[in-house]
Amino acid sequence: MSIILAGLALPDGCLWASEFDAAPVAATVGRTVTGRRIVRETALVAGRPIDLGGDAAWISRADLLTLHDWAGTVGWTGRLTLHDGRTFAVRFRTQEEKAVEVAAVQDLADPGDDALYQLTALRLETV
């Protein structure tokens, strides 16, 4: 089964290598006036980063243009379905870095829609 983003099948070589890097719990630590330590924890319900890509994640220029259009649309959200059937409501992570990063598989002066690119990073987050 392919990874599907809003109806667009992503390359079969897409991996979610950082799946277990994000902590599902946030905590703040403080002290009372008497010096007692207070820890407040809460489950994170949104904002989990999902970074997809890989050495074998080759994508056509046509599909790449679709991703770029979506990433440039203010307020865009979509449904991400992973290989194992899990689904997430997601948006592109555009706050700190490029939401879509690629490298040309072959340098072409005038690439057509079927020209291939390596999808090195597709940066999403849950909403």
Short mmCIF file of the C-alpha atoms (twelve columns), coordinates in Angstrom:
data_MODEL
# 
_entry.id   MODEL 
# 
loop_
_atom_site.group_PDB 
_atom_site.id 
_atom_site.type_symbol 
_atom_site.label_atom_id 
_atom_site.label_alt_id 
_atom_site.label_comp_id 
_atom_site.label_asym_id 
_atom_site.label_seq_id 
_atom_site.Cartn_x 
_atom_site.Cartn_y 
_atom_site.Cartn_z 
_atom_site.pdbx_PDB_model_num 
ATOM 1   C CA . MET A 1   0.000  0.000  0.000   1 
ATOM 2   C CA . SER A 2   1.298  3.469  -0.876  1 
ATOM 3   C CA . ILE A 3   1.366  6.535  1.308   1 
ATOM 4   C CA . ILE A 4   -1.478 8.788  0.167   1 
ATOM 5   C CA . LEU A 5   -1.661 12.549 0.795   1 
ATOM 6   C CA . ALA A 6   -5.034 14.100 -0.094  1 
ATOM 7   C CA . GLY A 7   -5.552 11.549 -2.866  1 
ATOM 8   C CA . LEU A 8   -2.002 11.845 -4.262  1 
ATOM 9   C CA . ALA A 9   0.041  8.648  -4.063  1 
ATOM 10  C CA . LEU A 10  3.516  9.445  -2.769  1 
ATOM 11  C CA . PRO A 11  6.542  7.425  -3.940  1 
ATOM 12  C CA . ASP A 12  6.723  3.848  -2.669  1 
ATOM 13  C CA . GLY A 13  10.201 4.600  -1.318  1 
ATOM 14  C CA . CYS A 14  8.893  7.216  1.151   1 
ATOM 15  C CA . LEU A 15  9.907  6.541  4.723   1 
ATOM 16  C CA . TRP A 16  8.912  8.153  8.007   1 
ATOM 17  C CA . ALA A 17  12.343 7.752  9.554   1 
ATOM 18  C CA . SER A 18  11.697 10.136 12.470  1 
ATOM 19  C CA . GLU A 19  8.430  8.474  13.551  1 
ATOM 20  C CA . PHE A 20  9.557  7.930  17.146  1 
ATOM 21  C CA . ASP A 21  11.530 11.167 17.588  1 
ATOM 22  C CA . ALA A 22  8.613  13.339 18.735  1 
ATOM 23  C CA . ALA A 23  7.479  13.163 22.354  1 
ATOM 24  C CA . PRO A 24  3.716  12.627 22.762  1 
ATOM 25  C CA . VAL A 25  3.751  14.518 26.079  1 
ATOM 26  C CA . ALA A 26  4.761  18.096 26.897  1 
ATOM 27  C CA . ALA A 27  5.819  19.148 30.374  1 
ATOM 28  C CA . THR A 28  6.579  22.339 32.247  1 
ATOM 29  C CA . VAL A 29  8.583  22.355 35.434  1 
ATOM 30  C CA . GLY A 30  8.408  24.936 38.188  1 
ATOM 31  C CA . ARG A 31  8.894  25.405 41.921  1 
ATOM 32  C CA . THR A 32  6.603  26.455 44.703  1 
ATOM 33  C CA . VAL A 33  7.605  29.261 47.074  1 
ATOM 34  C CA . THR A 34  8.802  26.565 49.480  1 
ATOM 35  C CA . GLY A 35  11.030 25.019 46.802  1 
ATOM 36  C CA . ARG A 36  8.901  21.958 46.030  1 
ATOM 37  C CA . ARG A 37  9.172  20.871 42.398  1 
ATOM 38  C CA . ILE A 38  5.978  20.945 40.315  1 
ATOM 39  C CA . VAL A 39  5.713  19.128 36.989  1 
ATOM 40  C CA . ARG A 40  2.692  19.724 34.762  1 
ATOM 41  C CA . GLU A 41  2.249  17.267 31.897  1 
ATOM 42  C CA . THR A 42  -0.199 17.250 29.021  1 
ATOM 43  C CA . ALA A 43  -0.741 15.016 26.019  1 
ATOM 44  C CA . LEU A 44  0.005  16.670 22.689  1 
ATOM 45  C CA . VAL A 45  -2.988 16.368 20.383  1 
ATOM 46  C CA . ALA A 46  -1.622 18.295 17.371  1 
ATOM 47  C CA . GLY A 47  1.648  19.538 15.948  1 
ATOM 48  C CA . ARG A 48  3.365  16.152 15.721  1 
ATOM 49  C CA . PRO A 49  5.952  16.421 12.941  1 
ATOM 50  C CA . ILE A 50  5.756  13.919 10.093  1 
ATOM 51  C CA . ASP A 51  8.809  14.054 7.817   1 
ATOM 52  C CA . LEU A 52  8.658  11.798 4.774   1 
ATOM 53  C CA . GLY A 53  11.308 11.101 2.157   1 
ATOM 54  C CA . GLY A 54  14.168 8.806  1.333   1 
ATOM 55  C CA . ASP A 55  16.860 7.757  -1.107  1 
ATOM 56  C CA . ALA A 56  14.375 5.713  -3.155  1 
ATOM 57  C CA . ALA A 57  11.508 8.239  -2.942  1 
ATOM 58  C CA . TRP A 58  11.443 9.381  -6.557  1 
ATOM 59  C CA . ILE A 59  8.563  11.643 -7.562  1 
ATOM 60  C CA . SER A 60  7.486  13.002 -10.934 1 
ATOM 61  C CA . ARG A 61  7.651  16.713 -11.654 1 
ATOM 62  C CA . ALA A 62  3.858  16.765 -12.120 1 
ATOM 63  C CA . ASP A 63  3.285  15.387 -8.603  1 
ATOM 64  C CA . LEU A 64  5.990  17.672 -7.215  1 
ATOM 65  C CA . LEU A 65  4.200  20.709 -8.675  1 
ATOM 66  C CA . THR A 66  0.994  19.556 -6.968  1 
ATOM 67  C CA . LEU A 67  2.796  19.338 -3.598  1 
ATOM 68  C CA . HIS A 68  4.300  22.803 -4.117  1 
ATOM 69  C CA . ASP A 69  0.880  24.244 -4.938  1 
ATOM 70  C CA . TRP A 70  -0.622 22.722 -1.792  1 
ATOM 71  C CA . ALA A 71  2.297  23.911 0.369   1 
ATOM 72  C CA . GLY A 72  1.782  27.439 -0.977  1 
ATOM 73  C CA . THR A 73  -1.922 27.486 -0.158  1 
ATOM 74  C CA . VAL A 74  -2.681 29.305 3.095   1 
ATOM 75  C CA . GLY A 75  -4.729 27.134 5.442   1 
ATOM 76  C CA . TRP A 76  -4.349 23.943 3.391   1 
ATOM 77  C CA . THR A 77  -5.010 20.709 5.270   1 
ATOM 78  C CA . GLY A 78  -5.318 17.167 3.994   1 
ATOM 79  C CA . ARG A 79  -5.573 13.541 5.025   1 
ATOM 80  C CA . LEU A 80  -2.380 11.465 5.141   1 
ATOM 81  C CA . THR A 81  -2.731 7.676  4.980   1 
ATOM 82  C CA . LEU A 82  0.401  5.657  5.764   1 
ATOM 83  C CA . HIS A 83  1.469  2.240  4.437   1 
ATOM 84  C CA . ASP A 84  -0.087 0.532  7.472   1 
ATOM 85  C CA . GLY A 85  -3.466 2.278  7.143   1 
ATOM 86  C CA . ARG A 86  -3.029 4.860  9.922   1 
ATOM 87  C CA . THR A 87  -4.449 8.251  8.981   1 
ATOM 88  C CA . PHE A 88  -3.651 11.771 10.138  1 
ATOM 89  C CA . ALA A 89  -5.081 15.199 9.367   1 
ATOM 90  C CA . VAL A 90  -2.021 17.223 8.348   1 
ATOM 91  C CA . ARG A 91  -0.780 20.573 7.116   1 
ATOM 92  C CA . PHE A 92  2.572  21.556 5.645   1 
ATOM 93  C CA . ARG A 93  5.206  22.690 8.152   1 
ATOM 94  C CA . THR A 94  6.308  26.027 6.723   1 
ATOM 95  C CA . GLN A 95  7.399  27.859 9.875   1 
ATOM 96  C CA . GLU A 96  11.161 27.203 9.905   1 
ATOM 97  C CA . GLU A 97  12.183 25.542 6.652   1 
ATOM 98  C CA . LYS A 98  10.987 24.464 3.224   1 
ATOM 99  C CA . ALA A 99  7.937  22.214 3.347   1 
ATOM 100 C CA . VAL A 100 9.021  20.268 0.254   1 
ATOM 101 C CA . GLU A 101 12.652 19.512 -0.514  1 
ATOM 102 C CA . VAL A 102 13.845 17.625 -3.579  1 
ATOM 103 C CA . ALA A 103 16.938 16.928 -5.663  1 
ATOM 104 C CA . ALA A 104 16.820 16.347 -9.408  1 
ATOM 105 C CA . VAL A 105 17.620 12.755 -10.347 1 
ATOM 106 C CA . GLN A 106 19.002 14.035 -13.663 1 
ATOM 107 C CA . ASP A 107 19.794 17.667 -14.465 1 
ATOM 108 C CA . LEU A 108 17.589 18.717 -17.360 1 
ATOM 109 C CA . ALA A 109 17.386 22.216 -18.892 1 
ATOM 110 C CA . ASP A 110 13.678 21.822 -19.709 1 
ATOM 111 C CA . PRO A 111 12.207 19.032 -17.545 1 
ATOM 112 C CA . GLY A 112 8.838  17.604 -18.552 1 
ATOM 113 C CA . ASP A 113 6.070  16.452 -16.235 1 
ATOM 114 C CA . ASP A 114 7.597  12.961 -16.156 1 
ATOM 115 C CA . ALA A 115 11.069 14.149 -15.024 1 
ATOM 116 C CA . LEU A 116 12.049 12.498 -11.754 1 
ATOM 117 C CA . TYR A 117 13.144 14.087 -8.496  1 
ATOM 118 C CA . GLN A 118 14.277 12.526 -5.238  1 
ATOM 119 C CA . LEU A 119 11.904 13.588 -2.463  1 
ATOM 120 C CA . THR A 120 14.398 14.250 0.325   1 
ATOM 121 C CA . ALA A 121 11.948 15.871 2.749   1 
ATOM 122 C CA . LEU A 122 8.208  16.391 2.855   1 
ATOM 123 C CA . ARG A 123 7.587  18.235 6.123   1 
ATOM 124 C CA . LEU A 124 4.093  17.902 7.567   1 
ATOM 125 C CA . GLU A 125 2.518  18.218 11.001  1 
ATOM 126 C CA . THR A 126 -0.697 16.915 12.477  1 
ATOM 127 C CA . VAL A 127 -3.626 19.268 13.030  1 
# 
